[in-house]
Amino acid sequence: MKLSDIMSAAGLSIYAQIALVLFLAAFLAIMIRTFAPSRSGEMEAASRIPLDDDVVITPRLPEH
């Protein structure tokens, strides 16, 4: 008996399909968040950071 026969009989193909759906959902969420029109100002400011000499980057601390 080959390993491929054992794996196909185990019925594990659903896990690959679930992983694909989860990856697709995460990818779409990241793309929507990145290219949302409400974030265009933030993206424009971030794109100028390498060219600005006066900008000091301070990390945002999470609010509690």
KEZALUM-223449 format. One record per atom (N, C-alpha, C, O): residue number from 1; atom name; x, y, z. Coordinates in nm, 3 decimals. Example, Ala and Ser with C-alpha at 12.3 -4.5 7.8 and 13.67 -1.06 7.14 Angstrom:
// KEZALUM-223449
+-----+----+---------+---------+---------+
!   k !  a !       X !       Y !       Z !
+-----+----+---------+---------+---------+
!   1 !  N !   1.319 !  -0.569 !   0.780 !
!   1 ! CA !   1.230 !  -0.450 !   0.780 !
!   1 !  C !   1.320 !  -0.330 !   0.780 !
!   1 !  O !   1.424 !  -0.332 !   0.846 !
!   2 !  N !   1.285 !  -0.225 !   0.708 !
!   2 ! CA !   1.367 !  -0.106 !   0.714 !
!   2 !  C !   1.290 !   0.003 !   0.787 !
!   2 !  O !   1.341 !   0.114 !   0.804 !
+-----+----+---------+---------+---------+
//
This chain:
// KEZALUM-223449
+-----+----+---------+---------+---------+
!   k !  a !       X !       Y !       Z !
+-----+----+---------+---------+---------+
!   1 !  N !   0.085 !  -0.118 !   0.000 !
!   1 ! CA !   0.000 !   0.000 !   0.000 !
!   1 !  C !   0.089 !   0.124 !   0.000 !
!   1 !  O !   0.184 !   0.134 !   0.078 !
!   2 !  N !   0.057 !   0.217 !  -0.088 !
!   2 ! CA !   0.137 !   0.339 !  -0.098 !
!   2 !  C !   0.087 !   0.445 !   0.002 !
!   2 !  O !  -0.026 !   0.441 !   0.048 !
!   3 !  N !   0.176 !   0.537 !   0.032 !
!   3 ! CA !   0.141 !   0.645 !   0.124 !
!   3 !  C !   0.028 !   0.730 !   0.069 !
!   3 !  O !  -0.058 !   0.775 !   0.145 !
!   4 !  N !   0.025 !   0.753 !  -0.061 !
!   4 ! CA !  -0.083 !   0.833 !  -0.120 !
!   4 !  C !  -0.218 !   0.764 !  -0.102 !
!   4 !  O !  -0.320 !   0.832 !  -0.086 !
!   5 !  N !  -0.221 !   0.630 !  -0.104 !
!   5 ! CA !  -0.346 !   0.558 !  -0.079 !
!   5 !  C !  -0.392 !   0.575 !   0.065 !
!   5 !  O !  -0.511 !   0.591 !   0.092 !
!   6 !  N !  -0.298 !   0.572 !   0.156 !
!   6 ! CA !  -0.332 !   0.588 !   0.298 !
!   6 !  C !  -0.383 !   0.729 !   0.324 !
!   6 !  O !  -0.483 !   0.747 !   0.393 !
!   7 !  N !  -0.315 !   0.828 !   0.268 !
!   7 ! CA !  -0.355 !   0.967 !   0.293 !
!   7 !  C !  -0.491 !   0.998 !   0.228 !
!   7 !  O !  -0.571 !   1.072 !   0.285 !
!   8 !  N !  -0.517 !   0.943 !   0.110 !
!   8 ! CA !  -0.646 !   0.971 !   0.046 !
!   8 !  C !  -0.760 !   0.902 !   0.119 !
!   8 !  O !  -0.872 !   0.953 !   0.122 !
!   9 !  N !  -0.733 !   0.786 !   0.179 !
!   9 ! CA !  -0.836 !   0.715 !   0.254 !
!   9 !  C !  -0.861 !   0.779 !   0.390 !
!   9 !  O !  -0.966 !   0.758 !   0.450 !
!  10 !  N !  -0.765 !   0.858 !   0.439 !
!  10 ! CA !  -0.781 !   0.920 !   0.571 !
!  10 !  C !  -0.880 !   1.035 !   0.570 !
!  10 !  O !  -0.929 !   1.075 !   0.676 !
!  11 !  N !  -0.911 !   1.089 !   0.454 !
!  11 ! CA !  -1.008 !   1.197 !   0.445 !
!  11 !  C !  -0.958 !   1.330 !   0.497 !
!  11 !  O !  -1.033 !   1.406 !   0.558 !
!  12 !  N !  -0.832 !   1.359 !   0.474 !
!  12 ! CA !  -0.773 !   1.482 !   0.525 !
!  12 !  C !  -0.779 !   1.598 !   0.425 !
!  12 !  O !  -0.726 !   1.705 !   0.452 !
!  13 !  N !  -0.842 !   1.578 !   0.311 !
!  13 ! CA !  -0.844 !   1.684 !   0.210 !
!  13 !  C !  -0.924 !   1.805 !   0.255 !
!  13 !  O !  -0.903 !   1.915 !   0.203 !
!  14 !  N !  -1.014 !   1.789 !   0.349 !
!  14 ! CA !  -1.094 !   1.902 !   0.397 !
!  14 !  C !  -1.006 !   2.006 !   0.465 !
!  14 !  O !  -1.037 !   2.125 !   0.462 !
!  15 !  N !  -0.897 !   1.963 !   0.527 !
!  15 ! CA !  -0.807 !   2.057 !   0.595 !
!  15 !  C !  -0.737 !   2.149 !   0.496 !
!  15 !  O !  -0.716 !   2.267 !   0.525 !
!  16 !  N !  -0.703 !   2.097 !   0.381 !
!  16 ! CA !  -0.642 !   2.181 !   0.277 !
!  16 !  C !  -0.742 !   2.284 !   0.227 !
!  16 !  O !  -0.706 !   2.399 !   0.201 !
!  17 !  N !  -0.866 !   2.245 !   0.214 !
!  17 ! CA !  -0.969 !   2.339 !   0.168 !
!  17 !  C !  -0.997 !   2.445 !   0.273 !
!  17 !  O !  -1.015 !   2.562 !   0.239 !
!  18 !  N !  -1.000 !   2.406 !   0.399 !
!  18 ! CA !  -1.020 !   2.503 !   0.508 !
!  18 !  C !  -0.904 !   2.601 !   0.514 !
!  18 !  O !  -0.925 !   2.721 !   0.532 !
!  19 !  N !  -0.781 !   2.551 !   0.500 !
!  19 ! CA !  -0.663 !   2.638 !   0.502 !
!  19 !  C !  -0.667 !   2.737 !   0.386 !
!  19 !  O !  -0.630 !   2.853 !   0.403 !
!  20 !  N !  -0.710 !   2.693 !   0.269 !
!  20 ! CA !  -0.720 !   2.781 !   0.154 !
!  20 !  C !  -0.822 !   2.891 !   0.177 !
!  20 !  O !  -0.796 !   3.007 !   0.144 !
!  21 !  N !  -0.937 !   2.858 !   0.234 !
!  21 ! CA !  -1.039 !   2.958 !   0.262 !
!  21 !  C !  -0.991 !   3.058 !   0.366 !
!  21 !  O !  -1.014 !   3.178 !   0.353 !
!  22 !  N !  -0.923 !   3.010 !   0.470 !
!  22 ! CA !  -0.870 !   3.101 !   0.574 !
!  22 !  C !  -0.763 !   3.193 !   0.516 !
!  22 !  O !  -0.761 !   3.312 !   0.548 !
!  23 !  N !  -0.676 !   3.141 !   0.433 !
!  23 ! CA !  -0.573 !   3.223 !   0.371 !
!  23 !  C !  -0.636 !   3.328 !   0.281 !
!  23 !  O !  -0.595 !   3.444 !   0.283 !
!  24 !  N !  -0.735 !   3.289 !   0.203 !
!  24 ! CA !  -0.802 !   3.383 !   0.114 !
!  24 !  C !  -0.871 !   3.493 !   0.193 !
!  24 !  O !  -0.866 !   3.610 !   0.155 !
!  25 !  N !  -0.936 !   3.458 !   0.303 !
!  25 ! CA !  -1.003 !   3.558 !   0.387 !
!  25 !  C !  -0.902 !   3.655 !   0.447 !
!  25 !  O !  -0.925 !   3.776 !   0.449 !
!  26 !  N !  -0.789 !   3.604 !   0.496 !
!  26 ! CA !  -0.686 !   3.691 !   0.553 !
!  26 !  C !  -0.627 !   3.782 !   0.446 !
!  26 !  O !  -0.604 !   3.900 !   0.471 !
!  27 !  N !  -0.601 !   3.727 !   0.327 !
!  27 ! CA !  -0.547 !   3.806 !   0.218 !
!  27 !  C !  -0.642 !   3.918 !   0.178 !
!  27 !  O !  -0.600 !   4.033 !   0.159 !
!  28 !  N !  -0.770 !   3.886 !   0.164 !
!  28 ! CA !  -0.868 !   3.989 !   0.127 !
!  28 !  C !  -0.881 !   4.096 !   0.235 !
!  28 !  O !  -0.894 !   4.214 !   0.203 !
!  29 !  N !  -0.877 !   4.057 !   0.362 !
!  29 ! CA !  -0.886 !   4.155 !   0.471 !
!  29 !  C !  -0.766 !   4.249 !   0.469 !
!  29 !  O !  -0.781 !   4.369 !   0.490 !
!  30 !  N !  -0.647 !   4.196 !   0.444 !
!  30 ! CA !  -0.527 !   4.280 !   0.438 !
!  30 !  C !  -0.534 !   4.374 !   0.319 !
!  30 !  O !  -0.499 !   4.492 !   0.330 !
!  31 !  N !  -0.579 !   4.324 !   0.204 !
!  31 ! CA !  -0.588 !   4.409 !   0.084 !
!  31 !  C !  -0.691 !   4.520 !   0.102 !
!  31 !  O !  -0.667 !   4.634 !   0.063 !
!  32 !  N !  -0.806 !   4.488 !   0.160 !
!  32 ! CA !  -0.909 !   4.590 !   0.183 !
!  32 !  C !  -0.858 !   4.694 !   0.281 !
!  32 !  O !  -0.878 !   4.814 !   0.260 !
!  33 !  N !  -0.793 !   4.650 !   0.388 !
!  33 ! CA !  -0.741 !   4.745 !   0.487 !
!  33 !  C !  -0.631 !   4.833 !   0.428 !
!  33 !  O !  -0.623 !   4.951 !   0.460 !
!  34 !  N !  -0.548 !   4.776 !   0.343 !
!  34 ! CA !  -0.437 !   4.850 !   0.284 !
!  34 !  C !  -0.484 !   4.954 !   0.184 !
!  34 !  O !  -0.436 !   5.067 !   0.184 !
!  35 !  N !  -0.577 !   4.916 !   0.098 !
!  35 ! CA !  -0.617 !   5.004 !  -0.012 !
!  35 !  C !  -0.749 !   5.076 !   0.012 !
!  35 !  O !  -0.810 !   5.125 !  -0.082 !
!  36 !  N !  -0.795 !   5.082 !   0.136 !
!  36 ! CA !  -0.918 !   5.154 !   0.167 !
!  36 !  C !  -0.897 !   5.304 !   0.144 !
!  36 !  O !  -0.792 !   5.358 !   0.178 !
!  37 !  N !  -0.995 !   5.370 !   0.085 !
!  37 ! CA !  -0.981 !   5.513 !   0.058 !
!  37 !  C !  -0.959 !   5.597 !   0.185 !
!  37 !  O !  -0.897 !   5.703 !   0.179 !
!  38 !  N !  -1.006 !   5.550 !   0.298 !
!  38 ! CA !  -0.989 !   5.627 !   0.422 !
!  38 !  C !  -0.844 !   5.627 !   0.470 !
!  38 !  O !  -0.807 !   5.710 !   0.553 !
!  39 !  N !  -0.761 !   5.538 !   0.419 !
!  39 ! CA !  -0.620 !   5.530 !   0.461 !
!  39 !  C !  -0.525 !   5.595 !   0.362 !
!  39 !  O !  -0.404 !   5.585 !   0.378 !
!  40 !  N !  -0.578 !   5.662 !   0.259 !
!  40 ! CA !  -0.490 !   5.717 !   0.156 !
!  40 !  C !  -0.398 !   5.826 !   0.212 !
!  40 !  O !  -0.282 !   5.836 !   0.170 !
!  41 !  N !  -0.446 !   5.907 !   0.306 !
!  41 ! CA !  -0.360 !   6.008 !   0.367 !
!  41 !  C !  -0.246 !   5.948 !   0.446 !
!  41 !  O !  -0.133 !   5.996 !   0.441 !
!  42 !  N !  -0.276 !   5.844 !   0.519 !
!  42 ! CA !  -0.173 !   5.776 !   0.598 !
!  42 !  C !  -0.069 !   5.709 !   0.507 !
!  42 !  O !   0.050 !   5.713 !   0.536 !
!  43 !  N !  -0.115 !   5.649 !   0.400 !
!  43 ! CA !  -0.022 !   5.586 !   0.306 !
!  43 !  C !   0.064 !   5.690 !   0.234 !
!  43 !  O !   0.183 !   5.667 !   0.209 !
!  44 !  N !   0.005 !   5.803 !   0.202 !
!  44 ! CA !   0.081 !   5.911 !   0.136 !
!  44 !  C !   0.190 !   5.963 !   0.229 !
!  44 !  O !   0.303 !   5.986 !   0.186 !
!  45 !  N !   0.156 !   5.982 !   0.356 !
!  45 ! CA !   0.255 !   6.029 !   0.454 !
!  45 !  C !   0.365 !   5.925 !   0.474 !
!  45 !  O !   0.482 !   5.961 !   0.486 !
!  46 !  N !   0.328 !   5.799 !   0.477 !
!  46 ! CA !   0.428 !   5.693 !   0.496 !
!  46 !  C !   0.520 !   5.682 !   0.374 !
!  46 !  O !   0.637 !   5.646 !   0.388 !
!  47 !  N !   0.468 !   5.712 !   0.257 !
!  47 ! CA !   0.552 !   5.702 !   0.137 !
!  47 !  C !   0.656 !   5.813 !   0.131 !
!  47 !  O !   0.757 !   5.799 !   0.062 !
!  48 !  N !   0.633 !   5.923 !   0.202 !
!  48 ! CA !   0.729 !   6.034 !   0.202 !
!  48 !  C !   0.833 !   6.023 !   0.312 !
!  48 !  O !   0.926 !   6.104 !   0.314 !
!  49 !  N !   0.821 !   5.929 !   0.402 !
!  49 ! CA !   0.913 !   5.918 !   0.515 !
!  49 !  C !   1.059 !   5.905 !   0.472 !
!  49 !  O !   1.144 !   5.971 !   0.532 !
!  50 !  N !   1.093 !   5.823 !   0.372 !
!  50 ! CA !   1.236 !   5.812 !   0.334 !
!  50 !  C !   1.294 !   5.943 !   0.280 !
!  50 !  O !   1.416 !   5.961 !   0.285 !
!  51 !  N !   1.211 !   6.031 !   0.231 !
!  51 ! CA !   1.261 !   6.155 !   0.171 !
!  51 !  C !   1.264 !   6.272 !   0.268 !
!  51 !  O !   1.334 !   6.370 !   0.243 !
!  52 !  N !   1.190 !   6.262 !   0.378 !
!  52 ! CA !   1.184 !   6.371 !   0.475 !
!  52 !  C !   1.296 !   6.356 !   0.577 !
!  52 !  O !   1.312 !   6.250 !   0.638 !
!  53 !  N !   1.375 !   6.463 !   0.594 !
!  53 ! CA !   1.483 !   6.459 !   0.693 !
!  53 !  C !   1.435 !   6.501 !   0.832 !
!  53 !  O !   1.499 !   6.467 !   0.931 !
!  54 !  N !   1.324 !   6.573 !   0.840 !
!  54 ! CA !   1.278 !   6.628 !   0.967 !
!  54 !  C !   1.184 !   6.536 !   1.043 !
!  54 !  O !   1.148 !   6.566 !   1.157 !
!  55 !  N !   1.143 !   6.427 !   0.985 !
!  55 ! CA !   1.043 !   6.341 !   1.046 !
!  55 !  C !   1.109 !   6.251 !   1.150 !
!  55 !  O !   1.209 !   6.184 !   1.123 !
!  56 !  N !   1.051 !   6.251 !   1.269 !
!  56 ! CA !   1.094 !   6.161 !   1.375 !
!  56 !  C !   0.982 !   6.061 !   1.394 !
!  56 !  O !   0.868 !   6.099 !   1.421 !
!  57 !  N !   1.013 !   5.934 !   1.381 !
!  57 ! CA !   0.912 !   5.830 !   1.393 !
!  57 !  C !   0.905 !   5.786 !   1.537 !
!  57 !  O !   1.004 !   5.743 !   1.596 !
!  58 !  N !   0.784 !   5.796 !   1.594 !
!  58 ! CA !   0.762 !   5.749 !   1.729 !
!  58 !  C !   0.659 !   5.636 !   1.722 !
!  58 !  O !   0.554 !   5.652 !   1.662 !
!  59 !  N !   0.690 !   5.525 !   1.784 !
!  59 ! CA !   0.595 !   5.413 !   1.779 !
!  59 !  C !   0.471 !   5.443 !   1.861 !
!  59 !  O !   0.478 !   5.505 !   1.966 !
!  60 !  N !   0.357 !   5.395 !   1.809 !
!  60 ! CA !   0.232 !   5.411 !   1.883 !
!  60 !  C !   0.220 !   5.300 !   1.985 !
!  60 !  O !   0.238 !   5.183 !   1.952 !
!  61 !  N !   0.190 !   5.336 !   2.105 !
!  61 ! CA !   0.167 !   5.237 !   2.210 !
!  61 !  C !   0.020 !   5.197 !   2.209 !
!  61 !  O !  -0.067 !   5.281 !   2.186 !
!  62 !  N !  -0.008 !   5.071 !   2.233 !
!  62 ! CA !  -0.148 !   5.028 !   2.236 !
!  62 !  C !  -0.221 !   5.093 !   2.353 !
!  62 !  O !  -0.167 !   5.107 !   2.463 !
!  63 !  N !  -0.343 !   5.133 !   2.326 !
!  63 ! CA !  -0.424 !   5.195 !   2.431 !
!  63 !  C !  -0.491 !   5.088 !   2.514 !
!  63 !  O !  -0.536 !   4.986 !   2.463 !
!  64 !  N !  -0.498 !   5.113 !   2.644 !
!  64 ! CA !  -0.562 !   5.015 !   2.734 !
!  64 !  C !  -0.692 !   5.068 !   2.781 !
!  64 !  O !  -0.762 !   5.002 !   2.858 !
+-----+----+---------+---------+---------+
//
